[in-house]
Amino acid sequence: MSSDLVKLTKLFEAGSEADMLGFLNYLTDIYRKYLNAKDNFIYQSFRSPKDFFNLKTLINALKLKTFSSSYHDMKKFIPNEHLQYLLSFQTLYIGISPFSGPSIYNIIPMIELLYGVWFIKGGMYQYAKALERRFKELGGTIQYHSEIKQVVTSGRKVTGIQVNDDTIPVDAAVINADYPYAVENLLSPEAQKIEKMTPKKVNKMEYSMSCLLIYLGVNEQYPQLDLHTIKMASDFKGNVQEIEDGVLPPDPSYYIYNPSKLDDSFAPAGASSLYILVPVGNLQASKISKQRYLEYANQVIDKAQREFDLNDLQSQIVVKEVFTPDQFNSLYNSKFGTAFGLKPTLLQSNYFRPHNKARKIDGLYFAGASSHPGAGVPIVITSGELAAKEVERDFNNE
Ligand SMILES: Cc1cc2nc3c(=O)[nH]c(=O)nc-3n(C[C@H](O)[C@H](O)[C@H](O)COP(=O)(O)OP(=O)(O)OC[C@H]3O[C@@H](n4cnc5c(N)ncnc54)[C@H](O)[C@@H]3O)c2cc1C
């Protein structure tokens, strides 16, 4: 899918003129909702009930009309089933099915189309490096290879953090580890009680899907692959159901990333670096062994080789790493090994998502995919900004 209107017109008119008209109507409708969501919900942190349960915010929430699913909403605009899928599958980027995820997430394809999809020279790691540089310029210090064991509280107040075997006194702590993990593992049972957020409650929350990632270093280049290639399963709806049920799909949807197309720093001359991403169920839906995933990864590579004519892909592989939901859990402390944290259902969005400021404990703040506003790099960065503003609000008046 291009972000060039001339090419898009060709694509949608190939369905029918009604599809093109529906597409333009969808853009108008969703852009209006985006402006509303941006000003009233995304860049807005919720501290107390009155921040959400007030007439203005409730009216704006109703105007979002987000009670149907992404797919059903798209269906209202666009008659062609394939084009409906083309504009609603993007909820998978935040780990929720388009058939059950709230229709407000139809904002995602609109953002791709109107604001473009961007590539950072050197990959996402360069963005992390840039944030690190800026943080240090502002006077921050970073201690690497250190595990936070506990956020220490005294009554209703944060007093320190336990890092490795040391306890460091602090006035405030911003936790950007996965919220459900943090509640269960970083808060003492007493603090959980005060915060009214127990492991039992956390277990009842809904969790996004996970991903299988196949990282490949390949002694070959594949010009037929663009930077981003998405292959949808022939039975897309059935495929999404399989993911939710924790079944490894026999005909999966998958995404191939080919950064060597734009950037020669990813691999030696003539070679390329690829990754294949397959959405799969999280560890709550099923536990699949590493061995089974390794076999499955091979089937997916064969499938990509066949479907995109990637001659000899299997035999050109020099490096292969298979990353599974278990590793999201063991390496990043993501509960149930999700790739996108808490599922962004209606009841886990906006005011109903974990807030950036703890409800009851002073000096405790949350940022990251499982807290408000949600998953995805720009949104997580916004989450960090909202948490920082909450800290400023509490400490600047002292
Ligand atoms: C395969 C994949 C592709 C994606 N592609 C995109 C994309 O193209 N565009 C986009 O916008 N988003 C994308 N996302 C989503 C995006 O990457 C995430 O939503 C975002 O990175 C989450 O940020 P975070 O800070 O909440 O969590 P993380 O990036 O996981 O950071 C949390 C960090 O906390 C650390 N941590 C946890 N517990 C402790 C502890 N006790 N002590 C010390 N450290 C701890 C973890 O190790 C981790 O490094 C993608 C996600 C995946 C999985």
PDBQT file of the ligand as one rigid body, heavy atoms in Angstrom, charges set to zero:
ROOT
HETATM    1  C1  LIG A 401       8.498  -7.405  17.062  1.00  0.00    +0.000 C 
HETATM    2  C2  LIG A 401       7.949  -6.058  17.408  1.00  0.00    +0.000 A 
HETATM    3  C3  LIG A 401       7.866  -5.097  16.433  1.00  0.00    +0.000 A 
HETATM    4  C4  LIG A 401       7.378  -3.841  16.743  1.00  0.00    +0.000 A 
HETATM    5  N1  LIG A 401       7.328  -2.880  15.763  1.00  0.00    +0.000 NA
HETATM    6  C5  LIG A 401       6.932  -1.629  16.083  1.00  0.00    +0.000 A 
HETATM    7  C6  LIG A 401       6.939  -0.589  15.096  1.00  0.00    +0.000 A 
HETATM    8  O1  LIG A 401       7.303  -0.812  13.935  1.00  0.00    +0.000 OA
HETATM    9  N2  LIG A 401       6.527   0.636  15.451  1.00  0.00    +0.000 N 
HETATM   10  C7  LIG A 401       6.127   0.918  16.736  1.00  0.00    +0.000 A 
HETATM   11  O2  LIG A 401       5.792   2.065  17.024  1.00  0.00    +0.000 OA
HETATM   12  N3  LIG A 401       6.086  -0.043  17.694  1.00  0.00    +0.000 NA
HETATM   13  C8  LIG A 401       6.495  -1.307  17.401  1.00  0.00    +0.000 A 
HETATM   14  N4  LIG A 401       6.472  -2.292  18.357  1.00  0.00    +0.000 N 
HETATM   15  C9  LIG A 401       5.955  -1.978  19.708  1.00  0.00    +0.000 C 
HETATM   16  C10 LIG A 401       6.977  -1.272  20.548  1.00  0.00    +0.000 C 
HETATM   17  O3  LIG A 401       8.254  -1.814  20.316  1.00  0.00    +0.000 OA
HETATM   18  C11 LIG A 401       6.631  -1.432  22.034  1.00  0.00    +0.000 C 
HETATM   19  O4  LIG A 401       5.289  -1.046  22.284  1.00  0.00    +0.000 OA
HETATM   20  C12 LIG A 401       7.547  -0.562  22.902  1.00  0.00    +0.000 C 
HETATM   21  O5  LIG A 401       8.909  -0.810  22.637  1.00  0.00    +0.000 OA
HETATM   22  C13 LIG A 401       7.293  -0.831  24.371  1.00  0.00    +0.000 C 
HETATM   23  O6  LIG A 401       8.111   0.007  25.131  1.00  0.00    +0.000 OA
HETATM   24  P1  LIG A 401       8.217  -0.161  26.699  1.00  0.00    +0.000 P 
HETATM   25  O7  LIG A 401       9.191   0.866  27.164  1.00  0.00    +0.000 OA
HETATM   26  O8  LIG A 401       6.864  -0.187  27.310  1.00  0.00    +0.000 OA
HETATM   27  O9  LIG A 401       8.777  -1.627  26.923  1.00  0.00    +0.000 OA
HETATM   28  P2  LIG A 401      10.199  -2.219  26.614  1.00  0.00    +0.000 P 
HETATM   29  O10 LIG A 401      10.757  -1.643  25.336  1.00  0.00    +0.000 OA
HETATM   30  O11 LIG A 401      10.054  -3.698  26.718  1.00  0.00    +0.000 OA
HETATM   31  O12 LIG A 401      11.102  -1.644  27.805  1.00  0.00    +0.000 OA
HETATM   32  C14 LIG A 401      10.972  -2.082  29.121  1.00  0.00    +0.000 C 
HETATM   33  C15 LIG A 401      12.369  -2.378  29.617  1.00  0.00    +0.000 C 
HETATM   34  O13 LIG A 401      12.346  -2.618  31.015  1.00  0.00    +0.000 OA
HETATM   35  C16 LIG A 401      13.299  -3.622  31.308  1.00  0.00    +0.000 C 
HETATM   36  N5  LIG A 401      12.987  -4.214  32.615  1.00  0.00    +0.000 N 
HETATM   37  C17 LIG A 401      11.931  -4.985  32.944  1.00  0.00    +0.000 A 
HETATM   38  N6  LIG A 401      11.983  -5.337  34.234  1.00  0.00    +0.000 NA
HETATM   39  C18 LIG A 401      13.117  -4.778  34.742  1.00  0.00    +0.000 A 
HETATM   40  C19 LIG A 401      13.722  -4.777  36.037  1.00  0.00    +0.000 A 
HETATM   41  N7  LIG A 401      13.194  -5.416  37.090  1.00  0.00    +0.000 N 
HETATM   42  N8  LIG A 401      14.893  -4.104  36.197  1.00  0.00    +0.000 NA
HETATM   43  C20 LIG A 401      15.465  -3.417  35.166  1.00  0.00    +0.000 A 
HETATM   44  N9  LIG A 401      14.922  -3.391  33.917  1.00  0.00    +0.000 NA
HETATM   45  C21 LIG A 401      13.750  -4.055  33.706  1.00  0.00    +0.000 A 
HETATM   46  C22 LIG A 401      13.152  -4.591  30.163  1.00  0.00    +0.000 C 
HETATM   47  O14 LIG A 401      14.291  -5.406  30.049  1.00  0.00    +0.000 OA
HETATM   48  C23 LIG A 401      12.978  -3.642  28.987  1.00  0.00    +0.000 C 
HETATM   49  O15 LIG A 401      14.219  -3.303  28.414  1.00  0.00    +0.000 OA
HETATM   50  C24 LIG A 401       6.947  -3.549  18.062  1.00  0.00    +0.000 A 
HETATM   51  C25 LIG A 401       7.026  -4.539  19.059  1.00  0.00    +0.000 A 
HETATM   52  C26 LIG A 401       7.531  -5.783  18.732  1.00  0.00    +0.000 A 
HETATM   53  C27 LIG A 401       7.626  -6.813  19.818  1.00  0.00    +0.000 C 
ENDROOT
TORSDOF 0
